[in-house]
Amino acid sequence: MIPFIRQVTNAASQVLVRYVRRVRGFSSNARLYLLSTVITGLSYSIYWLIFNLYIDSSGYSRSFLGELQSMPHLIAIFAGVPAGVLADHIGRKRALLLSSAGETAAMLGVVLASGPNWLRVSMITFGASESLWWVASAPFITENSTEEERDALFSANFGLQTLVGFFGTLVGGYLPTIFGSLMGVGVESPPAYQATLGVMVALWALTLVPVFMIKERPRRAADQVRSIWPWRNISNPGLVIRMFIPNIVISMGAAILIPYMNLFFKETFAIPDSTLGMLFAVSSVITGTATLGAPLLADRWGRIRSLVITQLASIPFLLTIGFVPAFWLAGIAFWVRAALMNMGSPLYQAFAMEQVSARERATLSGLLGMSWTIGWTVGPYLSGYMQAQPHIGFKPIFVTTCVLYIVASVLERAFFQSQDDERRQAPIVS
């Protein structure tokens, strides 16, 4: 037994040393980008926790909340591909700067909005800006890493943003209490939530600093985008379609449930905002830590197999959240589900970016963003309608999400498993 434990310990140590070596080798551009990711993670976690509560406390209907949740994704459907072409023409750095400025302005608009139309305009602006960040990020990470580092950098990007969400959701859960006391208003009142979102806006503005410090290298003429028409920039349309379809399915499954998870816990278990904040904060820590370990799974099983295994393993925990009556058990399942479901996402991004040439990456990233946002456009609106019906509620939504996750996992394995196996057998080229 002792020799076996020693062998396992030695193997784990070797894997950890290899992972740390990859992280230490990140370029200065990659490190600056990760710093912007950390700041974005802090601000986005506050937004994720408080936005629904702010809109709900302001007296707007659930159907209007669903409309607001859908708007950024509706805009991203049409903006994703043009944003990819734009990112190729103006460069990754300028695209990231423009996106950060737009997101800051949009969130400031949410805080200062005097009515539903201003909220709509703000969410439209947020959708366009977020789309530009999405399509520029994956090519930027690919072009600022070697093949050996790539899984670690994609995972660090996702994992750190999620990990720092611990502090954002933890602080976000207590800020309404602090501001409510300072302003002499209710803890769950619109002014308290509004002031909390103001902190989020200030953090989002800080994202501009590390992005501005990035030193972008000139791109070779051969890597320039071919045409302003996106379909002319893709050399293998069949591959893009195969990547497109699972993204739509899995995004639909996520979109009908995940944006409303905070409301589900509040309504089902009647917990205060501070407890809700702690629940989401711990989830961020567990998910972020698990995602940082995703490259280790990819080393052992490959990217696609790791993606499929972790997604399918999350489903029993998702059903536990939706159907158990005990808050402590639902909370534990919530943490485990989030870690398993999300840790494979950066591996899929890294896999996708390596399937095309440099001049196709932003266009492919835009198309993948479009496929993702199709589900996130329809899902929240449909879910908001379902929740408004007294005879439906959340339980059928949980089941629907599980079914869609299973379908997406089966498609990913069928489409890409053999291709990923071939890549693993090929020699690594820096």
PEKAHU-V757627 format. One record per pair of residues at least 24 apart in sequence whose ideal C-beta (glycine too) atoms are under 6 Angstrom apart, sorted by the first residue. I is the first residue (numbers start at 1). J is the second residue. D is the distance in Angstrom with one decimal. If there is no record, write none. Layout:
I | J | D
I | J | D
This chain:
15 | 296 | 5.5
22 | 149 | 4.9
22 | 152 | 4.2
23 | 152 | 5.8
25 | 149 | 5.8
27 | 144 | 5.3
29 | 144 | 4.7
29 | 214 | 5.2
30 | 144 | 4.8
30 | 153 | 5.8
32 | 210 | 4.5
32 | 213 | 5.4
32 | 214 | 5.1
34 | 160 | 5.9
35 | 210 | 4.2
36 | 207 | 5.0
36 | 210 | 4.5
36 | 211 | 5.1
37 | 157 | 5.4
37 | 160 | 5.5
37 | 161 | 4.8
38 | 160 | 5.5
38 | 164 | 5.0
39 | 206 | 5.1
39 | 207 | 4.9
40 | 207 | 5.4
41 | 161 | 3.6
41 | 164 | 4.2
41 | 165 | 5.2
42 | 164 | 5.3
42 | 168 | 4.4
42 | 203 | 5.2
43 | 200 | 4.8
43 | 203 | 3.8
43 | 204 | 4.3
45 | 165 | 3.6
45 | 168 | 2.9
45 | 169 | 4.8
46 | 168 | 4.9
46 | 172 | 4.0
46 | 200 | 4.2
47 | 200 | 5.4
49 | 169 | 5.1
49 | 172 | 4.5
49 | 280 | 5.7
50 | 172 | 5.6
50 | 193 | 5.5
50 | 196 | 5.2
50 | 197 | 5.9
52 | 262 | 5.8
52 | 263 | 5.9
53 | 193 | 5.8
54 | 193 | 3.8
57 | 188 | 5.9
57 | 190 | 5.2
58 | 190 | 4.8
62 | 384 | 5.1
62 | 387 | 5.7
62 | 388 | 5.3
63 | 384 | 5.3
66 | 380 | 4.9
66 | 381 | 4.6
66 | 384 | 2.4
68 | 123 | 5.3
69 | 259 | 5.2
69 | 380 | 3.6
70 | 377 | 5.1
70 | 380 | 4.8
70 | 381 | 4.5
71 | 123 | 4.1
71 | 124 | 5.7
72 | 123 | 5.4
72 | 126 | 5.1
72 | 127 | 3.0
73 | 373 | 4.1
73 | 376 | 3.7
73 | 377 | 3.9
74 | 377 | 4.3
75 | 124 | 5.3
75 | 127 | 3.4
75 | 128 | 5.3
76 | 127 | 5.1
76 | 131 | 4.0
76 | 373 | 3.8
77 | 370 | 5.5
77 | 373 | 5.2
77 | 374 | 5.8
77 | 377 | 6.0
79 | 128 | 4.8
79 | 131 | 4.4
80 | 131 | 5.0
80 | 366 | 4.3
80 | 369 | 4.0
80 | 370 | 4.0
81 | 230 | 4.6
81 | 366 | 4.2
81 | 370 | 6.0
83 | 131 | 5.0
83 | 132 | 4.4
83 | 135 | 4.7
83 | 366 | 5.6
84 | 135 | 4.3
84 | 362 | 4.1
84 | 363 | 4.6
84 | 365 | 5.6
84 | 366 | 2.8
85 | 228 | 5.7
87 | 135 | 5.5
87 | 136 | 4.2
87 | 362 | 4.5
88 | 225 | 3.7
88 | 362 | 4.7
91 | 216 | 5.4
92 | 136 | 5.0
92 | 140 | 4.2
93 | 214 | 4.9
93 | 216 | 4.2
95 | 132 | 5.5
95 | 136 | 3.9
96 | 136 | 5.4
96 | 211 | 4.8
97 | 211 | 5.4
99 | 129 | 4.9
99 | 132 | 4.1
99 | 133 | 3.8
100 | 207 | 4.5
100 | 208 | 5.0
100 | 211 | 5.9
102 | 129 | 3.0
103 | 129 | 4.5
103 | 204 | 5.8
104 | 204 | 4.6
104 | 205 | 4.7
107 | 201 | 4.8
107 | 204 | 5.6
108 | 201 | 5.0
111 | 194 | 5.9
111 | 197 | 5.0
111 | 198 | 5.4
111 | 201 | 6.0
131 | 369 | 5.9
134 | 369 | 4.6
135 | 362 | 5.6
135 | 365 | 4.3
135 | 366 | 4.3
135 | 369 | 5.5
138 | 349 | 5.3
138 | 353 | 5.4
138 | 365 | 4.6
139 | 361 | 3.9
139 | 362 | 5.0
139 | 365 | 5.9
142 | 353 | 4.2
146 | 430 | 4.3
147 | 428 | 5.4
148 | 428 | 5.6
150 | 350 | 5.0
151 | 295 | 3.9
151 | 298 | 5.1
151 | 350 | 5.4
152 | 295 | 4.8
154 | 346 | 3.7
154 | 349 | 5.4
154 | 350 | 4.4
155 | 291 | 5.4
155 | 292 | 5.8
155 | 294 | 4.5
155 | 295 | 5.4
155 | 346 | 4.6
158 | 291 | 5.1
158 | 346 | 4.4
159 | 288 | 4.6
159 | 291 | 3.5
159 | 292 | 4.1
162 | 284 | 5.3
162 | 287 | 4.7
162 | 288 | 3.9
163 | 288 | 2.7
165 | 284 | 3.3
166 | 281 | 4.5
166 | 284 | 4.3
166 | 285 | 4.3
169 | 277 | 5.2
169 | 280 | 3.9
169 | 281 | 4.1
169 | 284 | 5.9
170 | 277 | 5.7
170 | 281 | 3.9
172 | 277 | 5.7
173 | 273 | 5.4
173 | 274 | 5.0
173 | 277 | 1.5
174 | 274 | 5.8
176 | 273 | 5.8
223 | 358 | 4.0
223 | 359 | 5.0
224 | 359 | 6.0
225 | 359 | 5.5
230 | 363 | 5.0
233 | 360 | 5.6
233 | 363 | 4.3
240 | 367 | 5.7
242 | 415 | 4.3
243 | 352 | 5.8
244 | 371 | 4.4
246 | 408 | 4.6
246 | 411 | 4.4
246 | 412 | 4.9
247 | 368 | 5.9
247 | 371 | 3.9
247 | 372 | 5.1
248 | 371 | 4.9
248 | 374 | 5.3
248 | 375 | 5.4
249 | 404 | 5.4
249 | 407 | 5.3
249 | 408 | 4.1
250 | 408 | 3.8
251 | 372 | 4.5
251 | 375 | 3.0
251 | 376 | 5.4
252 | 375 | 3.5
252 | 379 | 5.2
252 | 404 | 5.6
253 | 401 | 4.4
253 | 404 | 3.2
253 | 405 | 5.0
255 | 375 | 5.0
255 | 376 | 4.3
255 | 379 | 2.6
255 | 380 | 5.6
256 | 379 | 4.2
256 | 382 | 6.0
256 | 383 | 4.1
256 | 397 | 5.5
257 | 397 | 5.3
257 | 401 | 4.6
259 | 380 | 5.4
264 | 394 | 5.4
269 | 327 | 4.2
279 | 331 | 5.6
282 | 335 | 6.0
283 | 335 | 5.1
283 | 338 | 4.8
286 | 335 | 4.8
286 | 339 | 4.9
287 | 338 | 4.6
287 | 339 | 4.8
287 | 342 | 5.3
290 | 339 | 3.9
290 | 343 | 4.6
291 | 343 | 4.6
294 | 343 | 4.6
294 | 347 | 5.7
298 | 347 | 5.4
302 | 420 | 4.9
302 | 424 | 5.3
303 | 347 | 4.1
303 | 351 | 4.7
303 | 420 | 5.4
304 | 416 | 4.8
304 | 417 | 5.1
304 | 420 | 4.2
306 | 344 | 5.7
306 | 347 | 5.9
307 | 344 | 3.5
307 | 347 | 5.5
307 | 348 | 5.5
308 | 409 | 4.8
308 | 412 | 5.7
308 | 413 | 4.9
310 | 340 | 4.7
310 | 343 | 5.5
310 | 344 | 4.7
311 | 405 | 5.9
311 | 409 | 4.7
312 | 409 | 5.3
313 | 340 | 5.0
314 | 340 | 3.8
314 | 341 | 4.1
315 | 402 | 5.0
315 | 405 | 6.0
318 | 402 | 5.7
322 | 395 | 5.7
322 | 398 | 3.2
